[in-house]
Amino acid sequence: MSGVTCYADLHIHIGRAGGRTVKVTASDDLTLPRIIEYVPRRKGLAILGIVDAASPLVQQEFVALIEEGMLTPVKGGGLAAADLLLVPAAEIELPHNACGSAHYLAYFPGLEEVKAFAAELKPFMTNPNLSTQLVRLTPGEAYDLAAACGGFLIPAHAFTPHKGVLGACAANLVEVFGERALIGLELGLSADTQMADTVSGLCELTFLTSSDAHSLAKIGREYMQFSLQELNFSSLEAALRRQGPNRVIANYGLAPKLGKYHRTYCPVCNTIFTDPHPVLFCPGCPQDKLVLGVWDRLQQIADQPSASPSHRPPYVYQVPLEMLPGLGPKSIQRLIDLVGPEKYVLNTAPYAELAQAIGRRGAEVIIAARSGALTLVPGGGGRYGRVRLH
């Protein structure tokens, strides 16, 4: 296949593989076979990054699916299941001096490459079967290992206070990676392009919008649109590097206020702050309990007005169907059955199609979300934001 326009979610976990837990906080039905069955029709995505492929349990399941004929290695990298391309990847946790640790994502063209990466990591970690394990290497060392194994490494959910490198560990990436050239970084659910482009050191990076899905339903709550020469890893990597005709066309992301770390939260007085200025402390409460918001942290480290470089694609805001008032599981299933995949329902489907499936009021809510006409109550401290009708 050549000259394809497609959609990708490059951060999807595996809950269980081979009957054993891989991601402790993920749903048990988040398995490779279920993902392959569920995603094309329900979500309309063509490329998925499976970020627990460094686990031997997941690797064994990949091999079993290849032997069963459900997956086929693709020339140029990736594994194909019908119209779906799976990209093996690994999320790992790396220490950063005395400031805690952060999460990173490493992507690879195939199983052999991710196995080689996992083998290099094994002496520096405790339990290789589990997802997102602490690896006793520096980010620079892990970057070099990923490159040596044929892949590339980027920061995951870079601005979050929980394991985001810029949210919790450093004010810039130079002090983390030195002069190593990163391809990009993952924004996370509580940030968008406009917010991230207030940091001048990020202007050359490609921003990734991915779901960090811990359940089937969460797949595709953020994703990217690509124009690729071919549906394979090589074209995907080239698009992220902005090489040749391969390009990121658009980022589709959660409206940042709905992210669960958007604003600062104080658990002592149970307050999510909505002040127009960044909140870096809570008057009268112990400061070691404060959960700094992504917006507040970016205000702290910003060094320029938001100024997107010319290569930056548009950022399209969306509110997941499950977060829209009045849309329950039955209504959402009717939309999928009668209208199409979630991304089509959210961003493209005409009002008449929506109304015919779920009625006028439900259709109006979807159109209002699409046009940015809904009131959003910001989230913080691990609590998602909320949608409020006018």
TAPE-V869392 format. One record per residue. N is the residue number from 1. RES is the residue in one small letter. SS is DSSP state (h for helix, s for strand, l for the rest). OMEGA is omega in degrees with one decimal (* if undefined). D_FIRST is the distance of its C-alpha to the first C-alpha in whole Angstrom. Layout:
n = (N;N)
res = (RES;RES)
ss = (SS;SS)
omega = (OMEGA;OMEGA)
d_first = (D_FIRST;D_FIRST)
This chain:
n = (1;2;3;4;5;6;7;8;9;10;11;12;13;14;15;16;17;18;19;20;21;22;23;24;25;26;27;28;29;30;31;32;33;34;35;36;37;38;39;40;41;42;43;44;45;46;47;48;49;50;51;52;53;54;55;56;57;58;59;60;61;62;63;64;65;66;67;68;69;70;71;72;73;74;75;76;77;78;79;80;81;82;83;84;85;86;87;88;89;90;91;92;93;94;95;96;97;98;99;100;101;102;103;104;105;106;107;108;109;110;111;112;113;114;115;116;117;118;119;120;121;122;123;124;125;126;127;128;129;130;131;132;133;134;135;136;137;138;139;140;141;142;143;144;145;146;147;148;149;150;151;152;153;154;155;156;157;158;159;160;161;162;163;164;165;166;167;168;169;170;171;172;173;174;175;176;177;178;179;180;181;182;183;184;185;186;187;188;189;190;191;192;193;194;195;196;197;198;199;200;201;202;203;204;205;206;207;208;209;210;211;212;213;214;215;216;217;218;219;220;221;222;223;224;225;226;227;228;229;230;231;232;233;234;235;236;237;238;239;240;241;242;243;244;245;246;247;248;249;250;251;252;253;254;255;256;257;258;259;260;261;262;263;264;265;266;267;268;269;270;271;272;273;274;275;276;277;278;279;280;281;282;283;284;285;286;287;288;289;290;291;292;293;294;295;296;297;298;299;300;301;302;303;304;305;306;307;308;309;310;311;312;313;314;315;316;317;318;319;320;321;322;323;324;325;326;327;328;329;330;331;332;333;334;335;336;337;338;339;340;341;342;343;344;345;346;347;348;349;350;351;352;353;354;355;356;357;358;359;360;361;362;363;364;365;366;367;368;369;370;371;372;373;374;375;376;377;378;379;380;381;382;383;384;385;386;387;388;389;390)
res = (m;s;g;v;t;c;y;a;d;l;h;i;h;i;g;r;a;g;g;r;t;v;k;v;t;a;s;d;d;l;t;l;p;r;i;i;e;y;v;p;r;r;k;g;l;a;i;l;g;i;v;d;a;a;s;p;l;v;q;q;e;f;v;a;l;i;e;e;g;m;l;t;p;v;k;g;g;g;l;a;a;a;d;l;l;l;v;p;a;a;e;i;e;l;p;h;n;a;c;g;s;a;h;y;l;a;y;f;p;g;l;e;e;v;k;a;f;a;a;e;l;k;p;f;m;t;n;p;n;l;s;t;q;l;v;r;l;t;p;g;e;a;y;d;l;a;a;a;c;g;g;f;l;i;p;a;h;a;f;t;p;h;k;g;v;l;g;a;c;a;a;n;l;v;e;v;f;g;e;r;a;l;i;g;l;e;l;g;l;s;a;d;t;q;m;a;d;t;v;s;g;l;c;e;l;t;f;l;t;s;s;d;a;h;s;l;a;k;i;g;r;e;y;m;q;f;s;l;q;e;l;n;f;s;s;l;e;a;a;l;r;r;q;g;p;n;r;v;i;a;n;y;g;l;a;p;k;l;g;k;y;h;r;t;y;c;p;v;c;n;t;i;f;t;d;p;h;p;v;l;f;c;p;g;c;p;q;d;k;l;v;l;g;v;w;d;r;l;q;q;i;a;d;q;p;s;a;s;p;s;h;r;p;p;y;v;y;q;v;p;l;e;m;l;p;g;l;g;p;k;s;i;q;r;l;i;d;l;v;g;p;e;k;y;v;l;n;t;a;p;y;a;e;l;a;q;a;i;g;r;r;g;a;e;v;i;i;a;a;r;s;g;a;l;t;l;v;p;g;g;g;g;r;y;g;r;v;r;l;h)
ss = (l;s;s;s;s;s;s;s;s;s;s;s;l;l;l;s;s;l;l;s;s;l;l;l;l;l;l;l;l;l;l;h;h;h;h;h;h;h;h;h;h;h;h;l;l;l;s;s;s;s;l;s;l;l;l;h;h;h;h;h;h;h;h;h;h;h;h;l;l;l;l;s;s;l;l;l;l;l;s;s;s;l;l;s;s;s;s;s;s;s;s;s;s;s;s;l;l;l;l;l;s;s;s;s;s;s;s;l;l;l;h;h;h;h;h;h;h;h;h;h;h;h;l;l;l;l;l;l;l;l;l;l;l;s;s;l;l;l;h;h;h;h;h;h;h;h;h;h;l;l;l;s;s;s;s;l;l;l;l;l;l;l;l;l;h;h;h;h;h;l;l;l;l;h;h;h;h;l;l;l;l;l;l;s;s;s;l;l;l;l;l;l;h;h;h;h;l;l;l;h;h;h;l;l;l;s;s;s;l;l;l;l;s;l;l;l;l;l;l;l;l;l;s;s;s;s;s;s;s;s;l;l;h;h;h;h;h;h;h;h;h;l;l;l;l;l;s;s;s;s;s;s;s;s;l;h;h;h;l;l;l;l;s;l;s;s;l;l;l;l;s;s;l;l;l;l;l;l;l;l;l;l;l;l;l;l;h;h;h;s;s;l;l;h;h;h;h;h;h;h;h;l;l;l;l;l;l;l;l;l;l;l;l;s;s;s;s;s;l;l;h;h;h;l;l;l;l;l;h;h;h;h;h;h;h;h;h;h;l;l;l;h;h;h;h;h;h;l;l;l;h;h;h;h;h;h;h;h;l;h;h;h;h;h;h;h;h;h;h;h;l;l;l;l;s;s;s;l;l;s;l;l;s;l;l;s;s;s;l;l)
omega = (-179.7;178.9;-174.3;166.9;-171.9;-176.4;-174.5;169.5;-168.2;178.5;-178.6;-179.4;173.6;179.9;-179.0;174.5;-178.1;179.8;-178.5;-178.5;174.3;176.1;-172.2;-175.5;-178.7;-179.6;179.9;-178.7;175.1;-178.0;179.6;179.2;-179.5;178.4;-179.7;-179.4;-167.5;-165.0;-173.1;-176.9;-174.9;-172.2;179.6;179.2;-178.2;-178.4;179.1;172.2;-179.7;-165.1;175.4;-176.1;174.3;178.4;176.1;178.5;179.1;177.7;178.7;179.3;173.4;-178.7;-179.9;179.8;175.0;-179.7;178.5;-179.5;178.4;179.2;178.7;174.7;-174.6;172.3;-175.5;174.1;-175.7;178.6;-172.7;169.8;-174.7;-178.1;-176.1;176.2;176.2;179.1;178.1;-177.8;-179.8;168.7;179.6;176.8;-177.1;179.7;177.9;178.7;-177.8;-172.3;-179.7;-176.8;-176.9;-178.6;179.5;-180.0;176.2;-176.1;-174.0;-178.8;-177.1;-177.7;-177.8;-179.4;-179.9;174.2;178.2;177.7;-179.9;179.0;178.1;-178.8;-168.9;179.6;-173.6;-177.6;-174.9;-174.7;-176.3;-179.7;-174.8;-179.3;167.2;179.6;175.1;179.9;-174.3;174.5;173.3;175.1;178.2;178.9;178.7;176.0;-178.4;178.4;179.1;179.8;-180.0;179.6;175.5;-178.8;177.2;-175.2;177.5;172.6;175.1;179.4;-162.6;-171.5;-175.5;177.9;178.5;173.1;171.7;-172.2;178.9;178.3;-171.9;-168.9;-171.5;178.2;178.1;-175.7;179.2;-179.9;178.6;-173.1;-176.2;-177.6;177.5;-176.0;176.6;173.1;-175.0;173.9;177.1;-175.5;-172.8;-170.7;-174.4;-179.6;175.0;-178.9;-176.8;178.9;-176.1;-178.2;168.8;178.0;-170.9;-177.4;-178.2;-168.7;-178.6;-176.1;169.4;179.2;178.1;171.7;-177.2;-168.8;-168.6;-171.4;173.1;176.3;178.6;-176.2;-175.7;178.1;176.8;175.8;164.5;-179.6;-178.2;173.7;-176.5;163.5;-173.2;173.4;179.6;179.2;178.1;-176.8;-177.2;179.2;177.7;178.7;178.7;178.2;178.8;176.7;-177.4;-179.0;177.0;-177.2;-179.0;-174.2;164.1;-178.2;-177.3;167.8;174.9;-174.1;172.7;171.0;-168.7;179.5;-179.0;178.1;-172.7;174.4;-173.6;-178.5;-179.8;-177.9;173.7;-179.5;-179.6;179.3;175.5;-177.0;165.9;-173.2;177.5;-179.9;178.9;177.1;-179.4;179.1;-176.4;175.1;178.6;-178.7;173.9;-178.4;177.3;-172.7;-179.7;178.5;-173.1;175.2;-174.0;180.0;178.5;178.2;-178.2;179.3;179.3;174.3;-178.6;-174.8;-179.3;178.1;177.3;168.9;-179.8;-177.0;-177.5;177.0;-174.3;-178.8;-174.3;178.6;177.4;176.5;-177.1;-178.8;174.7;175.7;-179.4;-178.2;-176.3;179.4;-178.3;-179.5;175.2;178.5;177.3;-178.5;-178.9;178.3;-180.0;179.7;176.7;177.7;-179.9;-176.7;-171.1;-174.8;-179.5;-179.0;-175.0;-177.9;176.4;178.2;-174.7;-166.5;-169.0;-171.3;177.9;179.3;-176.0;178.6;-180.0;-177.9;179.4;-177.8;-171.7;178.5;-173.0;-174.7;178.2;178.6;-179.5;178.1;179.4;179.1;178.4;177.3;-178.3;-177.3;-179.8;-175.4;-179.7;175.1;-178.8;176.2;-170.9;175.2;179.0;174.8;-179.1;177.5;177.6;172.1;-175.9;174.9;178.4;177.5;178.5;*)
d_first = (0;4;7;7;11;12;15;16;20;20;24;24;27;28;31;32;30;32;35;36;36;33;33;37;36;33;33;34;31;28;27;23;23;25;22;19;21;22;20;17;20;22;21;17;16;12;14;17;19;22;25;27;25;28;30;31;31;27;26;28;26;23;24;25;22;20;23;23;19;19;16;14;14;11;11;12;13;14;14;12;14;12;10;12;12;15;17;20;23;27;29;32;36;38;41;42;46;48;46;44;41;37;34;31;27;26;22;20;17;19;22;24;24;25;27;29;29;31;33;34;35;37;40;40;40;41;39;36;35;35;33;33;36;39;38;41;39;39;36;36;36;33;31;32;31;28;27;29;26;23;23;24;27;28;31;30;32;33;36;37;41;40;38;37;37;38;40;42;42;42;42;40;37;39;41;39;37;39;37;34;31;29;25;26;28;28;30;31;32;35;34;32;31;34;36;34;35;38;38;38;37;33;32;30;28;25;26;24;25;24;26;28;28;31;30;27;29;28;24;23;26;25;21;19;17;14;12;10;8;6;7;9;13;13;12;14;17;16;16;19;21;20;19;17;15;14;16;18;19;21;23;24;27;30;33;35;38;37;36;39;40;40;44;46;48;51;52;55;56;53;52;48;49;48;51;49;50;48;50;51;54;55;59;61;59;58;55;54;52;50;47;45;43;40;41;44;43;41;44;46;43;42;43;42;42;38;36;33;31;29;26;26;24;26;27;27;30;29;32;30;31;34;36;36;40;41;37;38;35;36;35;32;31;32;30;27;27;28;26;23;22;24;22;22;26;27;26;25;26;29;33;34;31;32;36;35;34;36;39;40;41;38;36;38;37;34;34;37;34;32;34;36;39;40;42;41;43;42;42;43;44;42;42;39;40;41;40;44;44;46)
